[in-house]
């Protein structure tokens, strides 16, 4: 009888531990950050959330700056990016389903802002980041559809530094506008991008350390992108306006001196540059699923927590 009870007890303990191990190896939750002109619960974002939830069998959280869809959309045009990222950090840290970390997908400017979250906060941590058409190295021109006159006015203000303080503090795209023909003005007056790209004289070592913790950083560029100008910004390529030439990532000081940990990621085969057909944000279903499965499916909570707690490479 005694032996039988011990046998039952150990069988129970083994079953509990096995279930815990299986639970810990489930693919991590996914966080989405939409792009300019979109909202957190638009039909397109909800469809992608459903696809991810069903394909990966995971919890999906869509970042919002306001639960009112119209206000959330407007916050993609107007606001202070630094303050918005701080609010998002609080939002993510207050979601118990994300407590052990998550994988992230950023669309257009949402990809840039997710990277900023990783560099500045990363609690809870991101383990794999995919960005689609993100202006990582900023934009040198502001895309405007021919019939959107407000857009054209903003473009004029940004390029000619009119209402400069108000624009740079309140117009989202102005905060990642990067004029390589006036780098001194950019470094001094832009409130967001020079800092998050560690371009200032004093570097923030935490930015490189946090980004270097990623298991994969996948940067997707659209072959016919006419919104992100230059489109190579999606791959962290720089553009010299004066010389009118592309400076590829590995030729930049940002990479060579490893201001952000990109070289470190590259050395450990964790930095991925990908170009897909189509215009800005034209993502085919099969392409999307292929990329997500490749970089998210094998990312498991148990393995990644250990890596996150023990890595200290900077």
N, C-alpha and C positions, 0 to 999 in steps of 0.2 A: 504493500500500500504506500509506504514511504517513498519507495523508488518510483512508483507510478506518479505520485504527486509532484516530485521533482522533475520528472519527465514532462509533465503537463506544463509546469512552471517555465522550464527552459524553452519549450516549444512556443509558449506565449511570448516570452521575451524576444526570441529569435524573430517571430512574426512581426512584432512591433518595430524592431530595429530594421528589418527588411523593408517594411512599409515606409519608415522614415527615410531610409536611403533612397527608395524609389521616388518619394515626394521631392527630396532634395535635388534629384537629377532631372526634374521637369524643366523644360525650357523656360527661361526667365520671362517675366512680363515685358510688355513693349510700351514705350511712351512715344507719342507722335507730337510734333510741333508743326502746325500748318504754315503756309506761306502768305505773302502779301495778297490782300484781296479776298482771302478765304476766312472761314471761321471754324472753330473747334468742332462744331456739330453740323457742318454742311453735308449735303448728300454725298459728296465725293469722299470726305473724311470718314463719314460713318460707314460707307461701303468698304473702304480700306480697313477700317477697324474690324468690321465683320469678317473680312477675308483673313486677316491676321489671326483673329480669335479662333476661327474654324480650322485654319491650316496648321497653326502651331499649338492650338488648345491652351491658350494663355489669356491672362487678363491684359486688356489694352486700355491705356489712359491717353486721352487727347487733351493736351495742354490748352488752357483757356486763360485769358486776361480779364474776361468778364463773362458771366454766364448768359448774359443777353447776347444772342448771336450778332446783332447789328453792332453793338458796342465792341464786341470782341473783334469783329472785322475792322472797325474804325481804329482800334488800338494797334493794328498792323500798319496803319498809315501815320498815326500821330501818337506821340508819347516819348518817354525817355527810356531808351533801351536798358540802361543800367538798372533803373528802378523796376522795369518789367522782369528782368532776369532774377532780381532779388525776390520778387513776388512769386515767380515760378518755383524758385528754390524752396520757398516756404510751402507752396502747394504740394510739391513732390514729397517733401519730408513729412507732411501730415497725412499721407496716404499709406496706411499700414500694409497694403498689398504690394507696395514698392520697397518696403523696409530693407529687404535683403539685396536690393539692386535690380537693375533692369537693362534691357537693350533699348536703343533709341533710334528713331528715324526722323530726320528733319527735312522738310520740303522748302526749297528756296531759302529765304532769309531765316526760316525756322531752323535750318541746319546750322547756320552760323551761330544762332542764339543758343542752340543746344551745346555746341562746342564751348561757348562762353560759360554755360552752366557747369560743364565738366571742369574747366580750368579754375573757376572761382569757388565752386561749392562742392559738387560731387558727393553729396550726402543726401540721399542714398546714391551709391555709385553707379555709373554707367559702365558696362563691360564691352559692348560692341556698339559703334555708332555708324549709321549709314546716312549720308547727306546727298540729296538729289538737287543738283543745280544751285548749290549754296555759294554765295559771294564771299568765300573765305578771305580773299585778298582785296575785298572791296569792289566797288564799281567806279569806272572812270567816266561813265555817262549814264544818264537816267532815261530808261526806255519809256516812251510815251505813245500810246495809240493815237492815231491822227485826230480822233474825235473827242479826246479827253483833254479839255482846255485847262482844267485845274492842274493836271499833271504837268502840262507845258509851262505853266506859271511857276510851279515848284522847281522844275528843272532850271528855269532861268535864274531864280533866286539862288539855288545851290551853286550854279556855275559862276555867278557873278558876285557871290558873297553878299547879296542884298539881304537885309534883315538877318544877318549871319548868326547872331547869338540866338535869336528866337528859333530860327530854322534848325540850327545844329542841336538845339536842346529839345525840340518838339517834333521834328519831322524824322520819322524812322529811317528812311533811306539816306538822309543826309548824314546819319551817324555811322554809315559804312561807305560813304563817298570818299574816294581816295584819289586826289589829283597829284600825279607823279611829277607834274611840272611846277608844283608848289609844295614840296615836301615839308618845308619849314612851317608853313601855315597849317598844313594837315596835322603835323605832329603836335603843334601848339594848341590848336583850337578844336579838333575833333574829339568829342568826349568819350568815344567808345572804341573804335577800331584800332587806333594806335596802341591802346593799352592791351586789348585782348590779343593782339598779334605780337605783343612784346617788342614793339618797334622803338619804344622810348629808350633813352640812354641807360636808365636804371631798369634792369630786367627783374621780373617776378619769377623766381625759381619754382614757386608752387604751380604756376601754369604749366611748365614743362613736366613737372613731376606728375600732376594729375592726368594730363593728356597721355603721358607715357604709360599709364596703367591700363589703357585700353587693350583689349585682346585683338581687336581689329577696328580700324578706322577706314571706312569705305567711302571714297569721294566719287560720286557719279556726275559726269558731265554730259550735257545733251549736245549732240553733234551739230544741230542747227539752232542753237540757243541764240536768240536775238534780244533777250530780256536782260540777262546777266552780261554786262559789257565791261571788260572783255570776258568771253565765255570761259577762258582758261582760269579765271578766278576760282571756278569750281574745283580745280585741281591745285589750287594755291600757286598758280603761275602768276608772275608779276608782268606788268606792261609799262614800258618806258615810253611815255607820251612824246617826249622830245625826240628820241631816236626812232620812234614808231616801230618798236620791236618787242617781241615776247621774251621774257626772261623766265625760263622754266624753273620749276620748284628747286631742283637740285643745284641750280646755278645761283640761287639767292643766298644772301647772308643769313636770312631767317632759317634756312635749312643747314647750311654749312656750320654755323655757330650754334645750331640747335636751340633757338630761342623758345620753341614750343614743344620740343620733344619729338618732332616729326622724323628727324634722322634716327633717333632711337627706335621709334616705331618701325621705320623702314629697315633698319638693321635686323630687327627680330621678325621681319616678314609680316608685319601687322598693318602696314600702310598700303592701301589698295587704291589705284586710280583706274577708273572705268569710264568708257565713253559709250553711250547708247544712242541709237538713231532717234530723230525727232526734234521737235521744237521744245521750248522750255516747258517742263512739267508734262510732257507727253510720255507717259509711262505705260507700256503695254502690260497687260495682266500677267502674261507668262514671264516677261522679263522681271517684273516686280517680285513674283513668287520665287523665281530662280535665285535672285540676289538675297532675298530674305532667308530662304531655306539654307543657302550656302553659309551664311554668316551668323544665323541665329539658332538654327535647330540644334546644333551640337554645343551650344553654350549652356552650361548647367550651373545651378546655384551652388552646389557643393564644391565644385572645382574652383569656381571663380572667387568665392569668399576667401578661400585660403590664399589665393594669389593676391587679392586686394589687401589682405592683412599683412602679408609678408614682404611685398615688393618695396624696395627703397633704393632706387637706382640713381637718384639725383642728390 
